[in-house]
């Protein structure tokens, strides 16, 4: 690792503060229920009030914006996402009230914290504090990340936990290899190698992936990370010359690894349903039957009811084919062909001209997204040529975040949106960062290469900053002339 741990923390923290200021500034604007906040803000408020989601009276959004929080109806609400993300949104409502600031503050907090995580992760993967800060800056300047960090939807929490899980496994990789080297230098060498002990970072990864599933079921895609981690273990054993590296990884690492990969996520997921278990107000909660015959029957009946509920939700997701004006197919996501208009309000005579616009457009920063496409192609070539673990890991993360949606698009013709792609974003930025490292070169490279490479990387960061600045008014609901709003629609027929 780089020799100055102070800057290793201070640099990423400063980048995080920059991104945090952008996200928290005027967070309560627009004072409106934006897109799917109509579901999650109210469900979150119900959870912190009733421990489960309840139905609401007609025109509840208007009542809430007018300051009336007596909006519950007396029926359980059928919801199709697990409760953890709504618990997090509800924590903000508990702190700041049932208002736009309250229901958005948790998203802003987790979005801001993810900037620090990717900066530290990129630093670890590149052994460069500068490149770590570069990765954090790109995440801070991405439009889709910015919008989701200022909106009470679930996807920013999903992205956070996926990124955190990946980061935990990268730290675990470094620590496991260090333990293996210590063993090799101080102990008698065997064919399979040692058990590498308790792996707290691997357990933390299981906790993070369990939390991801407790936000949205699509978090389950990323359990492939554990297979990647076990392959890293086998590769480390092979690198030190053990005769049976793969058998060693299976015998020594997999059994205890299953605790992190199965037990910890399962417990985490079930704990997120605590509110549903302890009350009789939730959807599908057969409380009277469950409590009628003692504690063992309570557990059996409760789990049976939970399974039935999950089967209903699975059917809902499979049959979700209703059309929406801003839906998009997954193959269009990397090109930003169909963003989501989270909010739009046409206004008159409030911006210096007659026709004014106030908008929140859920779209990525094109410089970053299109740059990532080139970087991912370069990473494929790099991995084929060198088998570098970093390129392989980033490509795997991107593929797992993107390709499963093709199955749902073809099989179920499911309704999907661009913001489903947000877990792809950290791996896009890591791809750009790794390619930036290749351009600059290692310390032993010529001064010309390092100067030219640094100039290219710095120019890219500047372009991303300019692109984000240009889009900022339509990402943050700034009131601008209609002509300026329209000028920012990159593909006019698709972005409007």
C-alpha positions as CSV (number, residue, x, y, z in Angstrom):
1,X,0.0,0.0,0.0
2,X,1.1,3.6,-0.5
3,X,3.4,4.8,2.3
4,X,1.4,7.7,3.6
5,X,-1.7,6.4,5.4
6,X,-2.7,10.0,6.4
7,X,-3.3,11.0,2.8
8,X,-4.8,7.6,2.2
9,X,-7.7,8.6,4.4
10,X,-7.6,12.4,4.1
11,X,-7.8,12.5,0.3
12,X,-10.8,10.2,0.0
13,X,-12.5,12.0,2.9
14,X,-12.1,15.3,1.2
15,X,-13.6,13.9,-2.0
16,X,-16.5,12.5,0.0
17,X,-17.1,15.9,1.6
18,X,-17.2,17.4,-1.9
19,X,-19.8,14.8,-3.0
20,X,-21.7,15.2,0.2
21,X,-22.1,18.9,-0.1
22,X,-23.5,18.4,-3.6
23,X,-26.0,15.8,-2.3
24,X,-27.1,17.5,0.9
25,X,-27.3,21.0,-0.5
26,X,-31.0,22.0,-0.7
27,X,-32.0,18.4,-0.2
28,X,-35.6,19.2,0.6
29,X,-36.1,20.7,-2.9
30,X,-38.3,20.0,-4.8
31,X,-40.9,20.1,-2.0
32,X,-42.9,17.3,-3.7
33,X,-43.3,13.6,-3.9
34,X,-40.9,12.6,-6.6
35,X,-41.5,9.6,-8.8
36,X,-41.6,6.4,-6.7
37,X,-41.2,8.3,-3.5
38,X,-45.0,8.0,-3.4
39,X,-44.5,4.4,-2.4
40,X,-41.3,4.3,-0.4
41,X,-41.6,7.5,1.6
42,X,-45.0,6.5,2.9
43,X,-44.1,2.8,3.4
44,X,-41.0,3.9,5.4
45,X,-43.2,6.2,7.6
46,X,-45.6,3.3,8.2
47,X,-42.7,1.0,9.2
48,X,-41.3,3.4,11.8
49,X,-44.9,3.9,13.1
50,X,-46.4,0.5,12.8
51,X,-43.4,-1.8,12.2
52,X,-44.9,-2.9,8.9
53,X,-46.4,-1.2,5.8
54,X,-50.0,-0.2,6.1
55,X,-52.3,1.3,3.4
56,X,-53.0,5.0,3.2
57,X,-56.0,7.2,2.8
58,X,-56.8,8.8,-0.6
59,X,-54.6,11.8,-1.5
60,X,-52.1,10.9,1.2
61,X,-49.3,12.6,-0.6
62,X,-51.1,16.0,-0.6
63,X,-52.0,15.6,3.0
64,X,-48.4,14.8,4.0
65,X,-47.0,17.8,2.0
66,X,-49.6,20.0,3.8
67,X,-48.2,18.8,7.2
68,X,-50.9,16.1,8.0
69,X,-49.4,12.8,9.0
70,X,-52.6,11.1,10.1
71,X,-52.8,9.3,6.8
72,X,-53.0,5.6,7.7
73,X,-55.9,3.4,6.7
74,X,-56.8,0.3,8.7
75,X,-55.5,-2.3,6.2
76,X,-52.2,-4.1,5.7
77,X,-50.4,-3.1,2.5
78,X,-49.1,-5.6,0.0
79,X,-45.6,-4.5,-0.8
80,X,-43.1,-6.3,-3.1
81,X,-39.7,-5.3,-1.8
82,X,-38.1,-6.4,1.6
83,X,-38.1,-3.8,4.4
84,X,-34.5,-2.8,5.0
85,X,-34.4,0.1,2.6
86,X,-37.6,1.4,4.0
87,X,-36.3,1.1,7.5
88,X,-33.3,3.3,6.5
89,X,-35.6,5.9,4.8
90,X,-37.8,5.8,7.9
91,X,-34.8,6.5,10.1
92,X,-34.4,9.9,8.3
93,X,-38.1,10.6,8.7
94,X,-37.8,9.8,12.4
95,X,-35.0,12.3,12.7
96,X,-36.2,15.1,10.5
97,X,-39.9,14.6,10.2
98,X,-42.3,13.3,7.5
99,X,-41.2,15.8,4.8
100,X,-38.9,15.7,1.7
101,X,-35.8,16.3,3.7
102,X,-36.7,13.6,6.1
103,X,-37.4,10.9,3.5
104,X,-34.3,11.8,1.4
105,X,-31.6,12.2,4.0
106,X,-30.8,8.5,4.4
107,X,-30.3,8.2,0.6
108,X,-28.0,11.2,0.7
109,X,-26.0,9.8,3.6
110,X,-25.5,6.4,2.0
111,X,-24.8,7.9,-1.4
112,X,-22.1,10.1,0.2
113,X,-20.6,7.3,2.1
114,X,-20.3,5.2,-1.1
115,X,-17.9,7.8,-2.5
116,X,-15.5,7.2,0.4
117,X,-15.8,3.4,0.0
118,X,-15.0,3.5,-3.8
119,X,-12.1,5.8,-3.2
120,X,-10.6,3.6,-0.6
121,X,-11.4,0.5,-2.7
122,X,-9.8,1.9,-5.8
123,X,-6.7,3.0,-3.7
124,X,-6.3,-0.6,-2.5
125,X,-6.8,-2.1,-6.0
126,X,-4.3,0.3,-7.7
127,X,-2.0,1.1,-4.7
128,X,-2.4,4.8,-5.6
129,X,-4.0,7.4,-3.4
130,X,-4.3,9.7,-6.4
131,X,-6.3,7.1,-8.4
132,X,-8.4,6.3,-5.4
133,X,-9.4,10.0,-5.2
134,X,-10.0,10.0,-8.9
135,X,-12.5,7.1,-8.6
136,X,-14.3,8.9,-5.7
137,X,-14.5,12.1,-7.7
138,X,-16.1,10.3,-10.7
139,X,-18.7,8.7,-8.5
140,X,-19.4,12.1,-6.9
141,X,-19.9,13.6,-10.4
142,X,-22.2,11.0,-11.8
143,X,-25.7,12.3,-12.5
144,X,-27.6,9.1,-11.8
145,X,-25.8,8.5,-8.5
146,X,-26.5,12.1,-7.6
147,X,-30.2,11.9,-8.4
148,X,-30.7,8.6,-6.5
149,X,-28.7,10.0,-3.6
150,X,-31.3,12.8,-3.4
151,X,-34.5,10.7,-3.9
152,X,-36.2,8.2,-1.5
153,X,-35.9,5.2,-3.7
154,X,-34.3,1.8,-2.7
155,X,-31.7,1.6,-5.4
156,X,-28.9,3.7,-3.8
157,X,-29.0,1.5,-0.8
158,X,-28.7,-1.6,-3.0
159,X,-25.7,-0.1,-4.8
160,X,-24.1,0.8,-1.5
161,X,-24.3,-2.7,0.0
162,X,-23.1,-4.4,-3.2
163,X,-20.1,-2.0,-3.4
164,X,-19.4,-2.5,0.3
165,X,-19.5,-6.3,-0.1
166,X,-17.1,-6.2,-3.0
167,X,-14.8,-3.9,-1.1
168,X,-14.8,-6.2,2.0
169,X,-13.8,-9.2,-0.2
170,X,-10.9,-7.2,-1.7
171,X,-9.7,-6.4,1.8
172,X,-10.2,-10.1,2.7
173,X,-8.1,-11.1,-0.3
174,X,-5.1,-9.0,0.8
175,X,-5.3,-10.2,4.4
176,X,-5.7,-13.9,3.4
177,X,-2.6,-13.6,1.1
178,X,-0.6,-12.0,3.9
179,X,-1.6,-14.8,6.3
180,X,-0.6,-17.4,3.7
181,X,2.8,-15.8,3.1
182,X,3.4,-15.7,6.9
183,X,2.5,-19.4,7.2
184,X,4.7,-20.3,4.2
185,X,7.7,-18.5,5.7
186,X,7.4,-19.9,9.3
187,X,5.8,-23.3,9.1
188,X,6.3,-26.7,7.4
189,X,4.8,-26.6,3.9
190,X,2.0,-29.1,3.2
191,X,0.3,-30.0,-0.1
192,X,-2.9,-28.2,0.7
193,X,-1.7,-25.4,2.9
194,X,-3.3,-24.0,6.1
195,X,-6.7,-23.0,7.2
196,X,-6.5,-19.2,7.1
197,X,-8.5,-18.6,10.3
198,X,-11.5,-16.5,10.9
199,X,-12.1,-14.1,8.0
200,X,-13.9,-11.1,9.5
201,X,-13.9,-9.2,6.2
202,X,-15.5,-12.2,4.4
203,X,-18.2,-12.3,7.2
204,X,-18.7,-8.6,6.7
205,X,-19.2,-9.2,3.0
206,X,-21.9,-11.7,3.8
207,X,-23.6,-9.2,6.1
208,X,-23.5,-6.6,3.3
209,X,-24.9,-9.0,0.7
210,X,-27.6,-10.1,3.1
211,X,-28.5,-6.4,3.5
212,X,-28.5,-5.9,-0.2
213,X,-31.1,-8.7,-0.6
214,X,-33.1,-7.2,2.3
215,X,-33.3,-4.0,0.2
216,X,-34.1,-5.7,-3.2
217,X,-34.0,-9.3,-4.2
218,X,-31.7,-8.4,-7.1
219,X,-28.9,-8.3,-4.5
220,X,-28.9,-12.1,-4.8
221,X,-27.1,-11.8,-8.1
222,X,-24.0,-10.7,-6.4
223,X,-23.4,-13.9,-4.3
224,X,-21.2,-14.9,-7.2
225,X,-18.7,-12.7,-5.5
226,X,-18.1,-15.5,-3.0
227,X,-17.1,-17.9,-5.8
228,X,-14.7,-15.2,-7.0
229,X,-13.3,-15.0,-3.5
230,X,-12.7,-18.7,-3.3
231,X,-11.0,-18.7,-6.6
232,X,-8.7,-15.9,-5.3
233,X,-7.9,-18.3,-2.4
234,X,-7.0,-21.1,-4.7
235,X,-4.9,-18.7,-6.8
236,X,-3.0,-17.6,-3.7
237,X,-2.2,-21.2,-2.7
238,X,-1.0,-21.9,-6.2
239,X,1.1,-18.8,-6.3
240,X,3.1,-19.9,-3.3
241,X,3.7,-23.3,-4.9
242,X,1.4,-25.6,-3.0
243,X,0.9,-29.0,-4.8
244,X,-2.9,-29.1,-4.2
245,X,-4.0,-25.5,-4.3
246,X,-7.6,-26.1,-5.5
247,X,-8.2,-29.0,-3.1
248,X,-6.7,-26.8,-0.3
249,X,-9.1,-24.0,-1.1
250,X,-12.1,-26.4,-1.1
251,X,-11.1,-28.2,2.0
252,X,-9.7,-25.4,4.1
253,X,-11.6,-22.2,2.9
254,X,-15.0,-23.2,1.6
255,X,-16.5,-24.9,4.7
256,X,-16.0,-21.9,7.0
257,X,-16.6,-19.6,4.0
258,X,-20.2,-21.0,3.8
259,X,-20.9,-19.4,7.1
260,X,-20.2,-16.0,5.5
261,X,-21.8,-16.9,2.2
262,X,-25.0,-18.5,3.5
263,X,-25.6,-18.3,7.2
264,X,-24.7,-14.6,7.8
265,X,-26.8,-13.3,4.8
266,X,-29.8,-15.5,5.7
267,X,-29.8,-14.2,9.3
268,X,-29.3,-10.7,8.1
269,X,-32.3,-11.0,5.7
270,X,-34.6,-12.5,8.3
271,X,-33.7,-9.9,10.9
272,X,-34.8,-7.2,8.4
273,X,-38.3,-8.8,8.7
274,X,-38.4,-8.4,12.5
275,X,-41.2,-5.8,12.3
276,X,-43.4,-8.2,10.3
277,X,-42.7,-11.1,12.8
278,X,-43.5,-9.2,16.0
279,X,-46.8,-7.6,14.9
280,X,-50.1,-8.8,13.6
281,X,-50.6,-5.9,11.2
282,X,-48.5,-7.0,8.2
283,X,-49.7,-8.4,4.9
284,X,-50.1,-12.2,5.0
285,X,-49.4,-12.3,8.8
286,X,-51.5,-15.2,10.2
287,X,-50.9,-14.0,13.8
288,X,-53.9,-15.6,15.5
289,X,-53.2,-19.0,14.1
290,X,-49.4,-18.7,14.8
291,X,-49.9,-17.8,18.4
292,X,-52.6,-20.4,19.2
293,X,-50.5,-23.5,19.8
294,X,-47.3,-22.5,21.6
295,X,-43.9,-21.1,20.6
296,X,-42.8,-23.9,18.3
297,X,-46.0,-23.7,16.3
298,X,-45.6,-19.9,16.2
299,X,-42.2,-20.3,14.5
300,X,-43.5,-22.9,12.0
301,X,-46.6,-20.9,11.1
302,X,-44.8,-17.6,10.9
303,X,-42.2,-19.0,8.5
304,X,-44.8,-20.7,6.4
305,X,-46.7,-17.4,6.2
306,X,-43.5,-15.6,5.2
307,X,-42.7,-18.2,2.5
308,X,-46.3,-17.8,1.1
309,X,-45.8,-14.0,1.1
310,X,-42.5,-14.4,-0.8
311,X,-44.1,-16.7,-3.4
312,X,-46.8,-14.0,-4.0
313,X,-44.0,-11.4,-4.5
314,X,-42.2,-13.7,-6.9
315,X,-45.3,-14.0,-9.0
316,X,-45.7,-10.2,-9.0
317,X,-42.2,-9.6,-10.2
318,X,-42.6,-12.2,-12.9
319,X,-45.8,-10.7,-14.2
320,X,-44.7,-7.1,-14.0
321,X,-45.3,-6.2,-17.7
322,X,-47.4,-3.0,-17.6
323,X,-46.0,-0.3,-19.8
324,X,-44.5,3.0,-18.5
325,X,-43.5,6.0,-20.6
326,X,-39.9,5.9,-19.1
327,X,-39.2,2.2,-19.1
328,X,-36.2,1.0,-21.0
329,X,-34.5,-2.3,-21.9
330,X,-31.2,-3.3,-20.3
331,X,-29.2,-3.2,-23.5
332,X,-29.9,0.5,-23.8
333,X,-28.7,1.4,-20.3
334,X,-24.9,1.8,-21.0
335,X,-25.8,4.3,-23.8
336,X,-28.2,6.3,-21.6
337,X,-30.8,6.1,-24.3
338,X,-33.9,6.4,-22.0
339,X,-33.5,8.3,-18.7
340,X,-36.3,8.6,-16.2
341,X,-38.0,11.9,-15.6
342,X,-38.3,11.8,-11.9
343,X,-39.9,15.2,-11.7
344,X,-41.0,18.0,-14.1
345,X,-42.9,21.2,-13.5
346,X,-43.5,23.8,-16.2
347,X,-43.7,27.3,-14.7
348,X,-44.3,30.8,-15.9
349,X,-42.4,34.0,-15.5
350,X,-40.1,32.9,-12.6
351,X,-36.8,32.6,-14.4
352,X,-36.5,35.8,-16.4
353,X,-38.5,34.6,-19.4
354,X,-42.1,33.4,-19.8
355,X,-41.6,29.7,-20.1
356,X,-39.6,28.0,-17.3
357,X,-38.8,24.4,-16.4
358,X,-38.0,22.7,-13.1
359,X,-36.9,19.1,-13.6
360,X,-35.1,16.1,-12.0
361,X,-33.9,13.8,-14.8
362,X,-32.5,10.4,-13.7
363,X,-29.5,10.1,-16.0
364,X,-25.9,9.3,-15.8
365,X,-23.1,11.8,-16.7
366,X,-22.5,10.9,-20.4
367,X,-18.7,11.5,-20.2
368,X,-18.4,8.9,-17.5
369,X,-20.8,6.3,-18.9
370,X,-19.3,6.5,-22.5
371,X,-15.8,6.6,-21.1
372,X,-16.6,3.5,-19.1
373,X,-17.6,1.6,-22.3
374,X,-14.2,2.2,-23.7
375,X,-12.6,1.3,-20.4
376,X,-14.5,-2.0,-20.2
377,X,-13.4,-3.0,-23.7
378,X,-9.8,-2.2,-22.7
379,X,-10.3,-4.3,-19.6
380,X,-11.4,-7.3,-21.6
381,X,-8.3,-7.1,-23.7
382,X,-6.2,-6.6,-20.6
383,X,-7.7,-9.6,-18.8
384,X,-7.3,-11.9,-21.8
385,X,-3.6,-10.8,-22.2
386,X,-2.6,-10.8,-18.5
387,X,-5.3,-12.5,-16.4
388,X,-5.0,-9.6,-14.0
389,X,-7.3,-10.3,-11.1
390,X,-8.4,-6.7,-10.9
391,X,-9.7,-6.6,-14.4
392,X,-11.4,-9.9,-14.0
393,X,-13.1,-8.8,-10.8
394,X,-14.4,-5.6,-12.2
395,X,-15.7,-7.3,-15.4
396,X,-17.5,-9.9,-13.3
397,X,-19.1,-7.2,-11.1
398,X,-20.3,-5.3,-14.1
399,X,-21.6,-8.4,-15.8
400,X,-23.5,-9.6,-12.7
401,X,-25.1,-6.1,-12.3
402,X,-26.2,-6.0,-15.9
403,X,-26.6,-9.3,-17.7
404,X,-29.3,-11.0,-15.5
405,X,-31.7,-8.3,-16.5
406,X,-31.5,-9.6,-20.1
407,X,-33.1,-12.8,-18.9
408,X,-36.1,-10.9,-17.4
409,X,-36.4,-8.7,-20.5
410,X,-36.6,-11.7,-22.9
411,X,-38.4,-14.2,-20.7
412,X,-40.9,-12.0,-18.9
413,X,-40.9,-8.8,-20.9
414,X,-40.6,-7.1,-17.6
415,X,-41.0,-3.4,-17.0
416,X,-37.5,-1.9,-16.2
417,X,-35.9,1.5,-15.8
418,X,-32.4,3.0,-16.2
419,X,-31.9,3.4,-12.5
420,X,-31.8,-0.4,-12.2
421,X,-28.4,0.0,-13.6
422,X,-27.0,1.8,-10.6
423,X,-25.1,-1.3,-9.2
424,X,-23.2,-1.3,-12.5
425,X,-21.8,2.2,-11.8
426,X,-19.1,1.4,-9.3
427,X,-17.6,-1.2,-11.6
428,X,-17.7,1.2,-14.5
429,X,-15.8,3.7,-12.5
430,X,-13.3,1.1,-11.3
431,X,-12.8,0.1,-15.0
432,X,-12.0,3.8,-15.8
433,X,-9.7,4.0,-12.8
434,X,-7.7,0.9,-13.7
435,X,-7.3,2.1,-17.3
436,X,-6.2,5.5,-15.9
437,X,-3.5,3.6,-14.0
438,X,-2.4,1.9,-17.2
439,X,-2.1,5.2,-19.0
440,X,-0.1,6.8,-16.2
441,X,2.0,3.7,-15.7
442,X,3.9,2.4,-12.7
443,X,6.6,4.3,-10.9
444,X,9.3,3.0,-13.1
445,X,7.8,4.3,-16.3
446,X,9.3,7.1,-18.3
447,X,8.6,10.7,-17.3
448,X,7.1,11.3,-20.7
449,X,4.6,8.5,-20.3
450,X,3.6,9.5,-16.8
451,X,3.2,13.2,-17.9
452,X,1.1,12.4,-20.9
453,X,-0.9,9.8,-19.0
454,X,-1.6,12.2,-16.1
455,X,-2.7,14.9,-18.6
456,X,-5.2,12.5,-20.3
457,X,-6.6,11.3,-16.9
458,X,-6.8,14.9,-15.6
459,X,-8.5,16.0,-18.8
460,X,-11.1,13.2,-18.5
461,X,-11.8,14.3,-14.9
462,X,-12.2,17.9,-16.0
463,X,-14.6,16.8,-18.8
464,X,-16.7,14.9,-16.3
465,X,-16.8,17.9,-14.0
466,X,-17.9,20.2,-16.9
467,X,-20.5,17.6,-18.1
468,X,-21.9,17.3,-14.6
469,X,-22.0,21.1,-14.2
470,X,-23.9,21.4,-17.5
471,X,-26.5,18.8,-16.4
472,X,-26.8,20.0,-12.8
473,X,-29.8,22.3,-13.3
474,X,-31.9,19.3,-14.7
475,X,-30.6,17.0,-12.0
476,X,-31.5,19.2,-9.0
477,X,-34.8,20.8,-10.0
478,X,-33.2,24.2,-10.6
479,X,-35.7,26.6,-12.3
480,X,-34.3,27.5,-15.7
481,X,-35.7,28.8,-19.0
482,X,-37.4,26.1,-21.0
483,X,-35.0,26.6,-23.9
484,X,-32.0,25.8,-21.5
485,X,-33.8,22.7,-20.2
486,X,-34.4,21.5,-23.7
487,X,-30.8,22.2,-24.7
488,X,-29.7,19.7,-22.0
489,X,-31.7,16.9,-23.5
490,X,-28.8,15.0,-25.3
491,X,-31.1,12.8,-27.3
492,X,-34.2,15.0,-27.6
493,X,-36.7,12.3,-28.7
494,X,-35.5,9.8,-26.1
495,X,-34.6,12.1,-23.1
496,X,-38.0,13.9,-23.1
